[in-house]
Amino acid sequence: MSEKKNDNKILVIMILNKTELLDELLLEFTNVGIDSATVLNSIGMAQQLSSLEDTHIISTIRPFITSDHSENKMIFTIVDESQVETIRKVVNDVIGDLSNPDTGVLFAVPTLFTEGFH
């Protein structure tokens, strides 16, 4: 087994609600040297619950969980720790302030090891 030690690799995950900006975001990633990412279709809890038939609880909270988007995109990339701030800047430049509703979520976690990563 050819296992690489962490070497300060970070898994960055973006849950993108503004899916219309996906291509622009990925192009900007390549412009700053992030040349590998995985994109998955996803659906958030709010979207899933809003599709349920009306029950008392769901009908009460539906106004708070309704979104303009029926799906999200999840972007995964493993980068050197030194690239994390660059990714944050690109995301904020392309997507805007993530504290605004219905934009997205960005977070990062350290990796214990990587395999198959070049």
C-alpha positions in Angstrom: 0.0 0.0 0.0 1.5 3.3 -1.0 0.1 5.7 1.5 1.2 9.3 1.7 1.4 11.0 5.0 -0.8 14.1 5.5 1.8 16.6 4.3 -0.6 19.4 5.4 -3.3 18.4 2.8 -6.7 19.8 3.4 -10.1 18.7 2.1 -12.1 21.7 1.1 -15.9 21.2 0.6 -18.2 23.8 -1.0 -22.0 23.3 -1.0 -23.1 25.6 -3.7 -26.7 26.8 -3.8 -26.0 29.2 -6.7 -25.5 26.4 -9.1 -25.6 28.8 -12.1 -22.1 30.0 -10.9 -20.6 26.5 -10.9 -18.7 26.8 -14.2 -17.4 30.3 -13.3 -16.2 29.1 -9.9 -14.4 26.1 -11.4 -12.7 28.2 -14.0 -11.5 30.6 -11.4 -10.2 27.6 -9.4 -8.1 26.6 -12.4 -6.9 30.2 -12.8 -5.4 30.1 -9.3 -3.8 26.6 -9.7 -6.6 24.4 -8.3 -6.8 21.9 -11.1 -8.6 19.0 -9.5 -12.1 18.8 -7.9 -15.1 16.5 -7.8 -18.6 17.9 -8.2 -21.7 16.0 -7.0 -25.3 16.8 -7.3 -27.0 17.1 -3.9 -30.2 18.1 -2.2 -30.4 19.9 1.1 -32.6 19.0 4.0 -34.7 22.1 3.4 -35.4 21.1 -0.2 -36.2 17.6 0.7 -38.5 18.5 3.5 -40.3 21.1 1.4 -41.3 18.3 -1.0 -43.1 16.4 1.7 -46.9 16.4 1.9 -48.3 18.9 4.3 -48.2 18.0 7.9 -48.7 20.4 10.7 -45.0 20.7 11.4 -43.9 20.9 7.8 -46.6 23.5 6.9 -45.5 25.6 9.9 -41.9 25.7 8.9 -42.2 25.6 5.1 -41.9 29.4 4.7 -38.5 29.2 6.4 -37.1 26.3 4.4 -38.3 27.2 0.9 -35.4 27.9 -1.5 -35.1 29.1 -5.0 -32.9 26.1 -5.8 -34.1 22.5 -6.2 -30.6 21.1 -5.9 -27.1 22.0 -4.8 -23.7 21.2 -6.1 -21.0 19.8 -3.7 -17.4 20.5 -4.7 -14.6 18.5 -3.1 -11.0 19.3 -3.5 -7.8 18.3 -1.7 -5.2 21.0 -1.6 -2.1 22.1 0.3 -2.9 24.0 3.4 -1.3 27.1 1.8 -4.1 27.1 -0.9 -7.0 27.3 1.5 -7.1 31.1 1.8 -6.9 31.4 -2.0 -9.9 29.2 -2.3 -11.8 31.3 0.2 -11.0 34.4 -1.7 -12.1 32.9 -5.1 -15.3 31.6 -3.6 -16.2 35.0 -2.1 -15.2 36.8 -5.3 -17.4 34.6 -7.5 -20.3 33.7 -5.2 -20.4 36.7 -2.9 -20.8 36.9 0.8 -21.6 33.4 2.1 -23.4 34.9 5.1 -26.2 35.9 2.7 -29.0 33.4 2.5 -29.2 30.8 -0.3 -25.6 31.2 -1.4 -23.6 28.3 -0.1 -21.4 26.8 2.6 -17.6 26.4 2.6 -15.6 24.5 5.0 -12.3 22.6 5.3 -11.0 19.6 7.2 -7.5 18.2 7.6 -6.8 14.8 6.0 -5.1 12.0 7.8 -3.7 10.6 4.6 -4.2 10.5 0.9 -4.1 7.7 -1.7 -4.5 8.1 -5.4 -3.8 11.8 -5.1 -1.2 13.4 -7.3 
